[in-house]
Amino acid sequence: MPRQPSSMALAPQAESLAGNEPLRLVSVCLDIDTQNLVRLFAESSLLVRVTRQVHDYHSEEFESAPEWSIEAAPDICLIDFDQDRQQAVSAAERILSRSPETAIFAISSQAEPNCIIEAMRAGCTEYLLKPVDKDQMVGAIARVVGRKKEKKEMFKAQVFAFMGAKGGCGVTTVATHLATLLAKVCERKTLLIDLHSDCGDVPLYLGLTKYRFHFYDLLENADRLDAELLHSFIMHHPSGLDIIPAPEETAPSRNTDERALLRTLDFLRGRYEFILVDLPPTLTSQSQELVRHADHLHLVTVAEVSALRNVVRHLTYFAESERSKSVRVVLNRFHKNNAITDAQIEKTIKQEIYWKVPNQYSHVSKAIMAGDPSSQIAGSDVARSVKDWAVTVGAQPKDPKDKKGARGILGLWNR
């Protein structure tokens, strides 16, 4: 005869959460004892509201129930991993792909490390051992509430992707300069990601040479990503800019699934005001997916026939595939005496040049050698151009009560 669950009194931690709106909870294939425990917990604590009990790992209810729509996805899904672990793993992956915001709790009597790892890889954020007690449940719910609260207080970053019309157009130079100025001059919380699959140069250009982890390592841990884990991947530049580097070593093509990339990007969006991504010149599955979800793609070119031919090709591809809502063409190493004029370029690409970065090789080389673009090119035409750009996209609105705000945007220039 199944044991009768006892009443679940509120723990102090639960009392502190009681003021929050109950979280929507769905259970999948729970055994009768755990199902009763969850019901009693929901009735006594008011922390969760059981909206549905699903009794089949592959039930059509996953597709038809309103709880699985994007607008009303459950906050928590409890999945019993004891009946059939493989089907439980499949269900967790399926639910997460349909509802990335849902926190999935694995419920099991198996405490072996390989069982826990298997569940975490499937996307479970919690692993609760049977018999589930109130402290286990409250602790897990508190973490979900904390993440939801954190997300409400987060930023919503604009994502700018940077890709070269061909190799050698200066994409990394442009991206690092703009990113450091957004962080230092505009005082915006900014992240620069190097999405090259190997041999990325972003840390080198910023004078940061020692690091352990890279962006593809982060993608492999997307399902357990939180603020503490992210901190171990971040490199900090004196300008205030944060960086996630590319792998240092050469390696075969790195494959990551779309879900991991989107989960990671969504997580990062909530912690920054601007995210700049340095893409490789050749489109990869990762860079194509990122471009599709970026606010703007900045296509960096130079005034050369081969580069401009590629600009046209890229613009045609992105227009036909609807991979990006906005493609901006940036002319790097601009000079008024270029053999190909601005008018000829705009006629060829059939749109206006979004921004022009002057050709001052010696100043840019000095900045790369020093590892600090925000200070080493001060006073140069390059600095003025990129600073104008940074202020255009990153100037913060001033509080009318702030007397310093009377200087307007130009006041940023004198910091």
HULINDA-V783752 format. One record per pair of residues at least 6 apart in sequence whose C-alpha atoms are under 8 Angstrom apart, sorted by the first residue. I is the first residue (numbers start at 1). GAP is how many residues later the second one is. D is the distance in Angstrom with one decimal. If there is no record, write none. Layout:
I_GAP_D, I_GAP_D
This chain:
2_31_6.8, 3_30_7.2, 4_29_7.6, 5_28_7.2, 5_31_6.9, 5_32_6.0, 7_33_6.8, 7_34_7.9, 7_37_7.8, 8_32_6.8, 8_33_5.9, 8_36_6.6, 8_37_7.9, 8_126_6.5, 9_35_6.9, 9_36_7.5, 9_125_7.8, 10_34_7.3, 10_35_5.9, 10_124_7.7, 11_123_7.4, 11_124_7.0, 11_127_7.7, 13_125_7.0, 13_126_7.6, 13_129_7.8, 14_31_7.2, 14_33_7.5, 14_124_5.9, 14_128_7.7, 17_30_7.1, 17_125_7.3, 18_27_7.3, 18_28_6.7, 18_29_6.1, 20_27_7.4, 21_26_7.3, 22_24_6.1, 22_25_4.7, 22_26_4.5, 22_27_5.8, 23_24_6.3, 23_25_4.5, 23_26_5.9, 23_51_7.6, 23_52_5.7, 23_53_7.2, 24_24_5.9, 24_25_5.1, 24_26_6.2, 24_27_6.2, 24_50_5.0, 24_51_5.1, 24_52_6.4, 25_23_6.3, 25_24_5.8, 25_25_4.7, 25_26_5.8, 25_27_7.2, 25_49_5.7, 25_50_6.1, 25_51_4.8, 25_52_5.7, 25_53_7.6, 26_24_5.9, 26_25_5.8, 26_26_4.9, 26_27_5.9, 26_28_7.5, 26_48_6.6, 26_50_6.4, 26_51_4.8, 26_52_6.3, 27_23_7.8, 27_25_6.6, 27_26_4.9, 27_27_6.0, 27_50_5.6, 27_51_4.6, 27_52_6.0, 28_25_6.2, 28_26_4.7, 28_27_5.8, 28_28_6.9, 28_29_6.6, 28_49_7.3, 28_50_6.0, 28_51_4.8, 28_52_6.4, 29_24_7.7, 29_25_6.1, 29_26_4.6, 29_27_6.0, 29_28_6.7, 29_50_6.4, 29_51_5.6, 29_54_7.7, 30_25_7.5, 30_48_7.7, 30_49_6.7, 30_50_5.1, 31_49_7.4, 34_96_7.7, 34_97_7.0, 34_98_7.0, 37_95_7.6, 39_11_7.3, 41_93_7.3, 42_6_5.3, 42_7_6.0, 42_8_7.1, 47_94_8.0, 51_16_7.9, 54_7_7.3, 57_30_6.2, 57_31_6.4, 57_34_5.8, 58_29_7.8, 58_33_6.7, 62_6_6.3, 62_33_7.5, 66_6_6.8, 66_7_7.7, 67_6_4.8, 67_7_5.7, 68_6_6.8, 68_30_7.3, 68_31_6.7, 69_30_7.6, 70_28_7.8, 70_29_6.5, 73_26_6.3, 73_28_7.5, 73_29_6.7, 74_28_5.9, 75_26_7.1, 75_27_4.9, 75_28_6.0, 76_26_5.5, 76_27_4.7, 76_28_5.8, 76_29_7.2, 77_25_6.8, 77_26_6.2, 77_27_4.8, 77_28_6.1, 78_26_6.0, 78_27_4.8, 78_28_6.1, 78_29_6.7, 79_9_6.7, 79_13_7.5, 79_25_7.3, 79_26_6.2, 79_27_5.2, 79_28_5.9, 80_8_6.9, 80_26_6.1, 80_27_4.8, 80_28_6.1, 81_7_5.5, 81_8_7.8, 81_25_6.3, 81_26_5.9, 81_27_5.4, 82_25_7.7, 82_26_5.6, 82_27_7.0, 82_28_7.7, 89_29_7.8, 89_30_6.6, 89_33_5.7, 90_32_7.6, 92_12_7.1, 92_30_6.0, 92_31_6.6, 92_32_7.1, 93_29_5.5, 93_30_6.4, 96_6_6.8, 96_8_7.9, 96_27_6.9, 97_162_6.8, 100_163_7.3, 103_21_7.0, 103_22_6.3, 103_41_7.0, 104_19_7.0, 104_20_4.7, 104_21_5.8, 104_22_6.8, 105_19_5.5, 105_20_6.1, 105_21_4.7, 105_22_5.8, 105_23_6.9, 106_13_6.6, 106_18_6.2, 106_19_8.0, 106_20_6.1, 106_21_4.7, 106_22_6.1, 107_20_6.1, 107_21_5.0, 107_22_6.0, 107_23_6.8, 108_19_7.5, 108_20_6.5, 108_21_5.2, 108_22_5.7, 109_20_5.3, 109_21_4.9, 109_22_7.6, 110_19_7.2, 111_18_7.1, 116_11_6.7, 119_8_7.5, 120_6_7.7, 120_7_8.0, 120_103_7.2, 120_104_7.4, 121_102_7.0, 122_101_7.9, 123_100_5.2, 123_101_7.6, 124_99_7.4, 125_98_7.3, 125_99_6.4, 126_14_6.6, 128_8_6.8, 128_9_7.7, 151_119_6.4, 154_116_4.8, 154_117_5.7, 154_118_7.9, 155_114_6.8, 155_115_4.7, 155_116_5.5, 155_117_5.7, 155_118_5.8, 156_113_5.2, 156_114_5.0, 156_115_7.3, 156_116_6.7, 156_117_6.1, 157_111_7.8, 157_112_4.6, 157_113_6.5, 157_114_7.4, 157_115_5.2, 157_116_4.0, 157_117_4.8, 157_118_6.3, 158_111_7.4, 158_115_6.3, 158_116_4.9, 158_117_6.2, 158_136_7.6, 158_137_6.1, 159_110_7.8, 159_115_6.0, 159_116_4.7, 159_117_5.9, 159_118_7.6, 159_135_5.0, 159_136_5.3, 159_137_6.8, 160_114_7.6, 160_115_6.2, 160_116_4.8, 160_117_6.3, 160_134_6.0, 160_135_6.1, 160_136_5.1, 160_137_5.9, 160_138_7.0, 161_115_5.9, 161_116_4.8, 161_117_6.4, 161_118_6.9, 161_129_7.7, 161_130_6.4, 161_133_6.4, 161_135_6.3, 161_136_4.7, 161_137_5.9, 162_9_6.4, 162_13_6.8, 162_114_7.4, 162_115_6.0, 162_116_5.2, 162_117_5.7, 162_135_6.0, 162_136_4.8, 162_137_6.1, 162_138_6.9, 163_8_6.3, 163_115_6.6, 163_116_5.1, 163_117_6.4, 163_118_5.7, 163_134_7.4, 163_135_6.3, 163_136_5.2, 163_137_6.0, 164_6_7.4, 164_7_5.7, 164_115_7.9, 164_116_7.4, 164_117_5.1, 164_135_5.7, 164_136_4.7, 164_137_6.1, 165_116_6.6, 165_134_6.4, 165_135_5.9, 165_136_5.3, 165_142_5.4, 165_143_7.2, 165_145_5.5, 165_146_5.5, 165_149_7.7, 166_115_5.6, 166_116_8.0, 166_135_7.5, 166_141_5.9, 166_144_7.1, 167_114_5.9, 169_131_6.5, 169_132_5.6, 169_133_6.0, 169_163_7.0, 170_130_7.4, 170_162_7.0, 171_107_7.0, 171_129_6.2, 172_29_7.2, 172_30_6.4, 172_106_6.2, 173_32_7.5, 173_191_7.9, 174_158_7.9, 175_17_7.9, 175_101_6.9, 175_102_7.6, 175_103_6.6, 176_16_7.5, 176_26_7.0, 176_29_7.4, 176_30_7.5, 176_197_7.5, 177_196_5.5, 177_197_6.7, 177_209_7.0, 178_208_6.0, 178_209_7.4, 178_211_7.5, 178_212_6.1, 179_11_6.7, 179_12_7.4, 179_13_6.6, 179_62_6.9, 179_97_6.9, 180_59_5.9, 180_60_7.4, 180_61_5.8, 180_193_6.9, 180_194_5.9, 181_58_7.8, 181_193_5.7, 181_205_7.8, 181_206_6.4, 181_209_6.2, 182_6_5.8, 182_7_7.9, 182_8_6.8, 182_208_5.4, 182_209_7.5, 182_212_6.2, 183_6_6.0, 183_7_5.6, 183_56_6.2, 183_57_5.4, 183_58_5.3, 184_55_5.1, 184_56_6.1, 184_57_7.6, 184_190_7.2, 185_202_7.9, 185_206_8.0, 185_227_6.3, 185_228_7.3, 185_230_6.9, 186_204_7.2, 186_205_6.5, 186_208_6.0, 186_209_5.7, 186_210_7.0, 186_226_6.8, 187_53_8.0, 188_85_6.3, 188_86_7.3, 188_206_6.9, 188_208_8.0, 189_51_7.7, 189_52_7.3, 189_83_5.2, 189_84_5.3, 189_85_6.6, 190_50_7.9, 190_51_5.6, 190_52_6.3, 190_82_5.7, 190_83_6.0, 190_84_4.8, 190_85_5.8, 190_86_7.7, 191_50_6.1, 191_51_4.7, 191_52_5.6, 191_53_7.6, 191_81_6.7, 191_83_6.4, 191_84_4.8, 191_85_6.2, 192_49_7.4, 192_50_6.3, 192_51_4.8, 192_52_6.4, 192_83_5.9, 192_84_4.8, 192_85_5.8, 192_86_7.5, 193_22_7.4, 193_50_5.9, 193_51_4.9, 193_52_6.1, 193_53_7.7, 193_82_7.4, 193_83_6.2, 193_84_4.7, 193_85_6.2, 194_6_6.4, 194_7_7.9, 194_8_6.3, 194_21_7.3, 194_49_7.9, 194_50_6.4, 194_51_5.0, 194_52_5.0, 194_83_6.0, 194_84_5.0, 194_85_6.8, 195_20_7.0, 195_50_7.6, 195_51_5.9, 195_82_6.6, 195_83_5.8, 195_84_5.3, 195_85_6.9, 195_92_7.4, 196_50_5.7, 196_51_7.6, 196_82_7.4, 196_83_6.0, 196_84_5.3, 197_19_7.8, 197_49_6.4, 197_50_6.4, 197_54_7.7, 197_56_7.0, 197_57_6.5, 197_83_8.0, 198_48_6.1, 198_49_4.8, 198_50_5.8, 198_51_5.8, 198_52_5.1, 198_53_6.4, 199_47_6.8, 199_48_6.0, 199_49_4.7, 199_50_5.8, 199_51_6.2, 200_45_7.0, 200_46_5.0, 200_47_6.5, 200_48_6.4, 201_45_7.9, 202_43_6.7, 202_44_7.9, 203_6_6.0, 203_40_7.6, 203_42_6.5, 204_164_7.8, 204_167_7.2, 205_162_8.0, 205_163_4.9, 205_164_7.3, 205_166_5.4, 205_167_7.9, 206_31_7.3, 206_162_6.8, 206_164_7.7, 206_165_4.0, 206_166_5.7, 206_167_7.5, 207_161_7.7, 207_162_7.7, 207_163_6.7, 207_164_3.9, 207_165_7.1, 208_27_8.0, 208_29_7.7, 208_163_7.5, 211_24_7.7, 212_21_8.0, 213_19_7.9, 213_20_5.8, 213_32_7.7, 213_34_7.6, 214_19_6.7, 214_30_6.2, 214_31_5.1, 214_32_5.1, 214_33_5.4, 215_18_7.7, 215_29_5.9, 215_30_6.0, 215_31_5.8, 215_32_7.5, 216_30_7.4, 216_31_7.6, 216_38_7.8, 216_40_7.9, 218_7_8.0, 218_12_7.8, 218_15_7.2, 218_46_7.9, 219_37_7.1, 219_41_5.7, 219_42_6.2, 219_45_6.7, 220_36_7.6, 220_40_7.3, 222_38_5.4, 222_39_7.7, 222_41_6.5, 222_42_5.8, 223_37_7.3, 223_40_7.8, 225_39_7.6, 225_42_8.0, 233_11_6.3, 234_8_6.2, 234_9_5.7, 234_10_5.4, 235_7_5.7, 235_8_4.9, 235_9_6.3, 235_10_7.9, 236_6_4.8, 236_7_6.3, 237_6_7.6, 239_133_7.8, 239_135_7.1, 255_31_8.0, 256_30_7.2, 258_28_7.6, 258_31_7.1, 261_25_7.5, 261_29_7.7, 262_28_8.0, 269_6_7.3, 279_8_6.4, 280_7_7.7, 288_35_7.1, 289_34_7.8, 291_6_6.4, 291_32_6.4, 291_33_5.9, 292_30_7.7, 292_31_4.4, 292_32_4.9, 292_33_7.7, 293_31_7.3, 294_30_7.1, 295_29_7.8, 295_30_7.1, 295_31_6.9, 296_28_7.1, 296_29_7.0, 296_30_5.0, 296_31_5.9, 296_32_7.0, 297_27_6.9, 297_29_6.2, 297_30_4.7, 297_31_6.1, 298_29_5.9, 298_30_4.8, 298_31_5.8, 298_32_6.4, 299_12_7.3, 299_28_6.8, 299_29_6.0, 299_30_4.8, 299_31_5.9, 300_29_6.0, 300_30_4.7, 300_31_6.1, 300_32_6.6, 301_6_6.0, 301_7_6.8, 301_10_7.3, 301_28_7.2, 301_29_6.2, 301_30_5.2, 301_31_5.9, 302_6_7.4, 302_29_5.6, 302_30_5.3, 302_31_6.3, 302_32_7.3, 303_28_7.3, 303_29_8.0, 303_30_7.9, 303_31_7.4, 303_35_6.9, 303_36_7.7, 303_37_6.0, 303_38_7.9, 303_42_7.6, 304_36_7.3, 308_37_7.4, 308_40_7.8, 308_41_7.5, 311_38_7.0, 312_36_7.5, 312_37_5.5, 315_12_7.5, 315_34_7.9, 318_6_6.2, 328_25_7.3, 328_26_5.6, 329_23_7.7, 329_24_5.4, 329_25_5.4, 329_26_7.1, 330_23_6.2, 330_24_5.6, 330_25_4.9, 330_26_6.0, 330_27_7.6, 331_22_6.8, 331_23_7.8, 331_24_6.2, 331_25_4.8, 331_26_6.2, 332_24_5.9, 332_25_4.8, 332_26_6.6, 332_27_7.1, 333_23_7.7, 333_24_5.8, 333_25_4.9, 333_26_3.7, 333_27_7.1, 334_22_6.0, 334_23_5.7, 334_24_4.5, 334_25_5.2, 335_23_6.1, 335_24_6.0, 342_11_7.8, 346_6_5.4, 346_7_6.5, 355_34_7.7, 356_29_7.5, 357_25_6.1, 357_28_6.1, 357_29_6.9, 358_23_6.5, 358_24_5.5, 358_27_7.3, 359_23_7.5, 360_21_7.6, 360_22_6.7, 363_13_7.8, 363_14_5.8, 363_17_7.2, 363_19_7.8, 364_9_7.8, 364_13_6.9, 364_18_7.8, 366_10_6.8, 366_11_7.6, 367_6_4.9, 367_8_7.9, 367_9_5.0, 367_10_6.1, 370_6_7.0, 374_9_7.9, 377_6_5.7, 378_6_7.8, 391_18_7.3, 391_21_7.8, 395_14_6.6, 398_7_5.3, 398_10_7.6, 399_6_6.7, 400_6_7.9, 405_6_7.8
